[in-house]
C-alpha cells in the first residue's frame, strides 16, 4: 500500500507540473482538494527538467511542488523518469539509442529512446533514481515510488545481442541444448558458436519461432533487471516506502507479469479499454482487473492509469458515456484495486498527447467530465478500502508466453488473438454473473470448482498433470482450441494437440480447419462456431455439439469426458458459449455472486460487502433482498 493509505482508497493521477508555470500549481492543489484527490504521480517524464545536463540536478521546482502538495494534504507517488532520457543523453551515448529489427537506430524526439541493455543507460537510470531517493527520502509527501513507466522497450542492437547471448547461455548451458530447443536443423540454422546468435533482426523469410519467443522472454527479464536495479536503490534509501511500476497490457508488451509481480511491493496496472461496442469496455475492464488481482496473488493492487474521459478505439478517441467513468472505476475497486488513478490530472498544453483526456480537461473545471471526476473522488472517499478477498470459485488460466507464441511466424491463421480468446471466455462468465480469478499455468487449483483454459498454446506436462488431478478430485475443466499445441520452446507435441491434455480430455485433434473471417459453421443441435474448427477423434470423450455443415459435418465440435472435462474446438457464438458455461457452472455448483442479477449487472462479493454495478438503463434488482440500483449507478452494501 502507499504509505499512509491504510483503509483509504487512492484517487488521483499523473501530475505533470513541469508542463505548467508555477502559478497554475496552486490552482491545481485547490482543484485536487475539490475532488478528493489524495495521491498524484509526479515526474514520470521529467528527466530533462530534473537533470538538464549530465549529473547536474535541478530539484528546486520539485521541492516546491512536493511541499505544496503536502500542505494540501495530497500524497505523492514519486516517479523515476527513466522512460524518457533527455536529448543530451542520446548525444553523449549514441550507442544507447534503440535499434529496430530492421536495423534503424531511433533518435530522441519522442519517449522510450533507450536500449535496456546499454550500460550507459543503466548507469544514468540508477544515478537519477539515487539522486531522487537521497533528496526526497525524508519528505512527508512521499507515499510510493513509481519506477519508470510501462516497461516495454525492445532493442536489437549489439548491446542487446550480447545480453541475449548471456541470457541464452544461462538458460540452455550448451549450444547443443539451444540447437535442440530452437529446432535449428530446420532451414540449416544450427549454431556452432554462441557469438553467431543474434536478436531476431529482420530476415529474408519467416523467423525462428523459438528464437522470437525466447527474445520476448529475454526482454522481460532484461527490463526486470532494469527495474530491480532502481528498486534496490530505492529500498535501501527509503526502506519504508513501497516500490511499484505500472504494468501495461497489450500484445506489444514483452513483460511477463507472473514473473514481475513478486518483484514489486504493489502490483499496479494501466488499463485502457479498446472498444465502446455494447458492454465491451465493461467486460474488458473486469478482465483486466481480474488479471491484476491474479498477478497480485489475490491481494491488493492498484489501477495506476486509466483515461478519465475517453476510450481509445483504434485511432479514434470516443468519449465515455455518462457515468461510465464511475462504473468502470468501481469495477476495478470491486475486483481488488486499492484506488483509482488516471492519466492524467491536467490536459497537456501541447505535445503528442494534448488530445488525451484528463481529470481537468482543456475546457477547465466547468465541464461535465470534471464534474464526473469530482463526484467519483467524493464517492471513493466514502467507500474506503475493503480488505476482504474477492470470492471466486472459478479460475481462468492465463499465460503471457502462449500469447507471445501465438504472435509468432508461420501459424495456421493470421488472426489468432490470444487476448480476444481469453477475454471472450472471461466475458461469458461475466455475463453469467460469475466471478473469475485469473491464475498462472502452474497455480494450485484446489480452491476452485471450475478451471477455464482458453488457448493455452504452450502446455507443459506438469500443467496437464495438475489439471488431470484437479478433474480426478472432482473439479470441472473447460479447455478451448489451440491449447496443448506445443511445449515451452514451440516444439509441436507428438500426436498433435491437445498434447499432454489429451488423456484428461479424451480427444485428439487430427486436423485444423481455420475459418475465414466473417464465416460461421453451424452446430448441431444449435449454435454456431467461427474463427477455427477442428477434426476431432474421440478417445474417451463424447460429443456434446457436432459440426452441422462444411467438411466437418457430423464430426464432434464440443466434447466432454467423465462429465467434467470439456473440450471446445471452435469459437462458439456468445449465446452457445454462455449456455455451455451455464451448464458447467450448474454441474459444479458454482453460483453467480448474487442470484438473479441479470445481464449488464456486475456483482462482486468481498466478504459481507457486495459491489453491484448497474451498466444498464433500467433499474436493477439484485439478490434475494432486492437491492435496488438506479440505471447506470452502483451500490456498495453489506449483504
Ligand atoms: C499510457 C502511458 C501514459 C500516456 C497514456 C496516454 O499508456 O503510460 O504515459 O501515454 O498512455 O493514454
Boltz pocket constraint, residues with backbone or C-beta under 6 A from the ligand:
constraints:
  - pocket:
      binder: B
      contacts: [[A, 149], [A, 150], [A, 248], [A, 270], [A, 305], [A, 307], [A, 343], [A, 353], [A, 356]]
      max_distance: 6.0
